Amino acid sequence: MIEVRPLDPGDVDAVVERIARQFERDSARCALVNPALSREVLRDALTSAARSTWTAHRDGRLVGHLFGARLTNQSNGTGIWIGPDGASFDDDDVLDALYRHAATRWIDGGVLEHFVWTLDDPPATRPWHELGFARVHLRGVLPLTERRRPLPDGYSLRRGTVRDLELALALDEELDRAQAEGPSLVRPGPSPGSRREWVETLDDPETAHYIVDHEGAGVAQCVTFPLTNLRGSFAQTIHLSGVVVTAAHRRRGVATAMVDAALADARVQNFTHAETSWRVSNQEASRYWRRYGFTPTYVRLHRTIGQF
């Protein structure tokens, strides 16, 4: 018999230890998962989120926990997000009891989109698959080393500024068009905030915008920024996003040379690792990032609760 109840202050330390052991296990399976965490910070976070955290008990023993944060963003709307530290369970029955209890309350609150980040490893993903979750995004990690391949003749690299706003928006639309092609078939909705977000991106002193020009026109771009404190990631990690090359200039080594340059700059700034993400359904992107050297660590799973 499994009893599910809200997190009790007396159980916080035990949940912290469960999470710490889970990160140690994840790191043993994948060396690019950082097992280090502050127990004090985690304890404070759990205490402040006690009303949104549930624990499972069997025969008087703590056998699992589940925390889901309600977040809203432009890409995914309002959803419940369970991070790598948001769930632990001794077996499938424990996860089933925890999710059934929590999801009922999330759904009653009108939140039908549920997301989970978990180790990209069958023993970790299988229990979620059996609850109806599907693989959507992979997080890839790369230890930074010296690599600097040149751009093809006729191409040049520069750093973007706010004056490149229209170009950034146009290349972003190129990326959307590429994602809309099969098999990803992503259909992004209207993005009224895109212009504002790009202005903020280009104004941010910690963000670097790279542009490749050809015959006076921008044909490729990417963005890097320091990764915020993220459990499972290394402290000095640069995040790489928005990598796009216009269709007429692909498969010439433009993207690779641009990314090389961006990550070389990150090494100069004492970053030790890079992270990026890609859609599981985008096989071309998956092959590219794996060939480049990125190793999948965590996978984002997704479930939409159907209307009846």
Buried (B, 14 or more C-beta within 10 A) or exposed (E): EBEBEEBBEEBBEEBBBBBBEBBEBBBEEBEBBBBEBEEEEBBEBBEEBBEBBBBBBBEEEBBBBBBBEEBEEEEEEEBBBBBBBBBBBBEEBBBBBBBEBBBEEBEEEEBBBBBBBBBBBEEBBEBBEEBBBEBBBBBBBBEBEEBEEEBEEEBEBEEBEEEBBEBBBEBBBBBBEBBEEEEBEEEBEEBEEBBEEBEEBBEEEEBBBBBBBBEEEBBBBBBBBBBEEBBBBBEBBBBBBBBBBBEEBBEBBBBBBBBBBBBBBBBEEEBEBBBBBBBBBBEEBBEBBBEBBBBBBBBBBBBEEEEE
